[in-house]
Amino acid sequence: MSNNNNAPQTQTLAETENYLVWKAEEPDGETTYHVELNNVTVHFFQEEWEEFLELARILNK
């Protein structure tokens, strides 16, 4: 029988019909972020996620 204590805790942050953004609290304490764009998923560590959000803010100006 498998032990799920090592399973990450996930949370959906945003979702549309075709896209999904979610984060995972990993067992080692790291938070990872995941952007699903149809059949492509991009994975970010915390520092990368913060830079990605800054890029999105620049695009939104």
Z-matrix of the N, CA and C atoms (Angstrom, degrees):
N
C 1 1.440
C 2 1.526 1 108.47
N 3 1.347 2 117.98 1 135.41
C 4 1.464 3 121.15 2 -177.16
C 5 1.518 4 110.87 3 -83.47
N 6 1.315 5 114.36 4 153.38
C 7 1.455 6 122.07 5 179.50
C 8 1.523 7 108.08 6 -102.51
N 9 1.337 8 119.25 7 119.24
C 10 1.458 9 123.13 8 -177.32
C 11 1.517 10 112.63 9 -89.71
N 12 1.348 11 118.64 10 8.84
C 13 1.453 12 120.20 11 177.49
C 14 1.519 13 111.68 12 -63.31
N 15 1.317 14 117.85 13 -22.09
C 16 1.456 15 121.87 14 -179.95
C 17 1.523 16 113.15 15 -94.14
N 18 1.312 17 117.50 16 3.15
C 19 1.455 18 120.86 17 179.53
C 20 1.532 19 109.32 18 -75.48
N 21 1.331 20 117.16 19 135.87
C 22 1.466 21 119.23 20 178.69
C 23 1.529 22 110.83 21 -68.34
N 24 1.320 23 115.20 22 149.74
C 25 1.459 24 121.54 23 173.72
C 26 1.521 25 106.99 24 -90.43
N 27 1.332 26 117.80 25 121.87
C 28 1.463 27 120.87 26 -174.95
C 29 1.524 28 111.02 27 -110.98
N 30 1.335 29 114.10 28 154.56
C 31 1.465 30 121.06 29 178.42
C 32 1.526 31 108.44 30 -146.01
N 33 1.323 32 116.97 31 129.18
C 34 1.459 33 121.50 32 174.76
C 35 1.515 34 108.58 33 -76.17
N 36 1.336 35 116.96 34 128.62
C 37 1.461 36 121.86 35 179.84
C 38 1.520 37 112.31 36 -97.96
N 39 1.330 38 116.99 37 -35.31
C 40 1.465 39 121.72 38 179.13
C 41 1.523 40 108.47 39 -160.61
N 42 1.335 41 114.50 40 149.31
C 43 1.462 42 118.71 41 -178.40
C 44 1.514 43 109.67 42 -153.63
N 45 1.334 44 115.14 43 136.11
C 46 1.462 45 121.85 44 170.43
C 47 1.523 46 106.93 45 -122.97
N 48 1.310 47 116.37 46 -171.46
C 49 1.465 48 119.54 47 -179.56
C 50 1.529 49 112.03 48 -61.52
N 51 1.344 50 117.10 49 -35.47
C 52 1.459 51 120.57 50 -174.70
C 53 1.530 52 115.28 51 -114.27
N 54 1.333 53 117.68 52 -10.38
C 55 1.458 54 120.23 53 -173.09
C 56 1.526 55 110.64 54 -129.50
N 57 1.334 56 114.67 55 153.69
C 58 1.458 57 120.85 56 -179.12
C 59 1.523 58 108.94 57 -146.75
N 60 1.332 59 115.74 58 136.41
C 61 1.466 60 121.63 59 173.73
C 62 1.517 61 106.75 60 -124.58
N 63 1.336 62 115.38 61 127.83
C 64 1.455 63 119.36 62 -179.76
C 65 1.520 64 109.50 63 -143.44
N 66 1.342 65 114.63 64 159.82
C 67 1.458 66 118.78 65 177.83
C 68 1.519 67 109.30 66 -124.50
N 69 1.319 68 114.54 67 156.62
C 70 1.458 69 120.90 68 179.58
C 71 1.520 70 109.08 69 -130.65
N 72 1.318 71 115.89 70 130.01
C 73 1.454 72 122.02 71 171.48
C 74 1.524 73 105.60 72 -90.36
N 75 1.327 74 115.79 73 104.85
C 76 1.455 75 121.61 74 -174.89
C 77 1.528 76 111.02 75 -75.43
N 78 1.327 77 117.90 76 154.56
C 79 1.470 78 121.70 77 -179.86
C 80 1.532 79 113.94 78 -57.74
N 81 1.346 80 116.78 79 -26.57
C 82 1.466 81 119.77 80 -179.79
C 83 1.523 82 113.38 81 -84.52
N 84 1.352 83 116.75 82 4.18
C 85 1.457 84 121.48 83 178.54
C 86 1.511 85 114.33 84 94.79
N 87 1.315 86 118.26 85 -9.44
C 88 1.465 87 122.42 86 179.18
C 89 1.526 88 109.33 87 -77.64
N 90 1.331 89 116.17 88 142.30
C 91 1.461 90 121.51 89 172.34
C 92 1.511 91 107.85 90 -103.12
N 93 1.326 92 117.23 91 129.06
C 94 1.455 93 121.94 92 176.24
C 95 1.524 94 109.15 93 -118.51
N 96 1.316 95 115.22 94 150.67
C 97 1.461 96 122.36 95 -179.32
C 98 1.516 97 108.03 96 -120.93
N 99 1.330 98 115.97 97 145.47
C 100 1.459 99 121.55 98 -173.62
C 101 1.529 100 108.75 99 -135.76
N 102 1.317 101 115.68 100 128.45
C 103 1.457 102 121.96 101 178.11
C 104 1.523 103 106.77 102 -115.40
N 105 1.319 104 116.64 103 115.45
C 106 1.466 105 122.17 104 178.62
C 107 1.519 106 108.77 105 -100.77
N 108 1.337 107 115.07 106 118.49
C 109 1.456 108 122.90 107 -179.91
C 110 1.518 109 107.77 108 -119.62
N 111 1.315 110 116.33 109 93.16
C 112 1.461 111 122.46 110 -173.08
C 113 1.526 112 109.36 111 55.19
N 114 1.324 113 119.01 112 -113.03
C 115 1.468 114 120.33 113 -175.99
C 116 1.533 115 113.25 114 -97.86
N 117 1.340 116 117.73 115 13.44
C 118 1.462 117 122.69 116 179.05
C 119 1.533 118 108.73 117 -117.45
N 120 1.333 119 116.25 118 132.69
C 121 1.453 120 120.87 119 174.50
C 122 1.521 121 108.66 120 -120.59
N 123 1.336 122 116.18 121 129.58
C 124 1.456 123 122.60 122 177.54
C 125 1.526 124 107.22 123 -108.51
N 126 1.332 125 116.15 124 130.05
C 127 1.459 126 122.25 125 -177.47
C 128 1.525 127 109.57 126 -108.95
N 129 1.326 128 116.85 127 137.37
C 130 1.453 129 122.24 128 -178.94
C 131 1.525 130 110.31 129 -129.82
N 132 1.320 131 116.91 130 140.70
C 133 1.455 132 121.32 131 164.05
C 134 1.530 133 107.35 132 -83.63
N 135 1.317 134 118.18 133 168.95
C 136 1.463 135 122.94 134 -174.01
C 137 1.533 136 112.59 135 -51.09
N 138 1.316 137 117.83 136 -50.24
C 139 1.462 138 121.13 137 -177.19
C 140 1.527 139 111.34 138 -63.98
N 141 1.309 140 116.85 139 -39.34
C 142 1.458 141 121.44 140 178.33
C 143 1.527 142 110.61 141 -67.18
N 144 1.329 143 116.37 142 -38.59
C 145 1.457 144 121.60 143 179.51
C 146 1.527 145 110.63 144 -62.33
N 147 1.327 146 116.12 145 -43.89
C 148 1.464 147 120.49 146 179.50
C 149 1.524 148 110.81 147 -61.58
N 150 1.325 149 117.19 148 -40.74
C 151 1.460 150 120.43 149 177.37
C 152 1.526 151 111.29 150 -67.40
N 153 1.324 152 117.57 151 -38.90
C 154 1.463 153 121.76 152 177.26
C 155 1.532 154 110.67 153 -61.81
N 156 1.331 155 117.14 154 -42.50
C 157 1.466 156 120.45 155 177.97
C 158 1.520 157 111.30 156 -63.43
N 159 1.330 158 117.27 157 -38.51
C 160 1.459 159 120.97 158 176.49
C 161 1.528 160 110.01 159 -62.33
N 162 1.321 161 117.01 160 -41.66
C 163 1.460 162 121.16 161 176.74
C 164 1.525 163 110.47 162 -60.67
N 165 1.319 164 117.62 163 -43.28
C 166 1.469 165 121.05 164 178.90
C 167 1.529 166 110.99 165 -63.60
N 168 1.331 167 117.53 166 -37.61
C 169 1.464 168 120.88 167 177.77
C 170 1.528 169 110.46 168 -64.02
N 171 1.325 170 116.56 169 -41.30
C 172 1.463 171 120.63 170 178.50
C 173 1.528 172 110.34 171 -62.50
N 174 1.321 173 117.11 172 -41.84
C 175 1.470 174 121.18 173 178.29
C 176 1.521 175 112.05 174 -63.34
N 177 1.322 176 116.16 175 -30.97
C 178 1.461 177 121.65 176 -175.83
C 179 1.527 178 112.95 177 -79.79
N 180 1.326 179 117.72 178 -8.49
C 181 1.484 180 120.97 179 -178.72
C 182 1.489 181 111.67 180 -75.33
